[in-house]
Amino acid sequence: MFASIIAALIMQAAEPAETVTISDAIRAVEAQDYERAFSIAEEYAAAGSPDGQHLLGHLYANGLGVQKDVAKAVEHYVSAAKAGQVNAQFALGELAYTGEGAKQDWQRAAEWFNLAAAQGHMLAKTRLAYMYSEGQSVPQDMQRAAALFKEAAAAGVPAAQYHLALLYLEGNGMTKDLQEAAHWFELAAKNGDADSMYNLALMLEAGRITGEPDYVTAVNWMRQAARAGVLPAKTSMGLFAYNGRGMERNEAEALKWFRASAEDGDAEGMFLYAVGLSEGLGGRRDFNEALRWAEKSLEQSYSQSPQSVQERIALRDQLRDILARQRLLAERQQTDEVIRSAQSVSLFSQPVTPPPTRPAAEPQAPTATIASQSEEPDTVRRRRGLRR
């Protein structure tokens, strides 16, 4: 098919020509030899090869071996897509959907995804399914979305497996089936989907698969989700460690996970880290640091329930009161020290006895406890939009 566009590289004048194919360009990309990939793709594209046009568009779109230029990428993608190159059709759909470096146009994205999906492109089917589930420039159609997700999920696309599991979990577009939901979450989790790891862990923890909680397996998946960056998973790992569920109880480990969640911006993690610091979890008590995180948690509580907001307000106020009493106690102790020092150098034979001071009560830890937060609501984590 490509006989008219084969490039011959002469390694030495006395040696025979070596045929270079578009596959060599793809292998060069995999080896991060982008200059070689660009050279081969450019030659094929100039000869009218749709595969060469697509690869050249990919290199321009991502700035690989050449300065990033989305306009040039689109130009090459369009040439390839019009010739039926399925990956170029999908790439144009992605650019139109995300608006990355180009004008966002969901209607145009759906058109390109439809063309690619008709040729069996599974990622295109996944994207199209999501658009049908959300009604993005197409009529919302959960049955159509479910059918497309099923096809792509069966082909091994993790994002499709994740979304299909959610549909089974919620009974949206199909009959609710927790076993099917768990099955697809597990497949997606094994394919590296972090949100599926988290949701599978929640189902195992709540006993929604077998009827009995499986804390050990839940901890395994929750830990993987946490390491993959799912913020609520880090908070959940702290609670597992604190309660000793599925793992040995370890306060220091719990505080470590709460801190990791807090530092990454999770409001619940901030709150639990503040509580942990005020309780002296793992041997560390720091009311000042606890107050700082309690206040940050409250600032991030705009999407929390009114009850959660009230808990955070109560913790903040209790910590402020503790610190105020600590300052008062320190001031009184300092005053007593000054008086005792003055008495020791007094010229009077009978030192004046100062009036008795009212002893200040020792600060007590706030009433909010981690134990009170240990029962998590049985919820799932949904993606905001469709990830790549």
Order of alpha helices (4+ residues) and beta strands (2+ residues): beta-beta-alpha-alpha-alpha-alpha-alpha-alpha-alpha-alpha-alpha-alpha-alpha-alpha-alpha-alpha-alpha-alpha-alpha
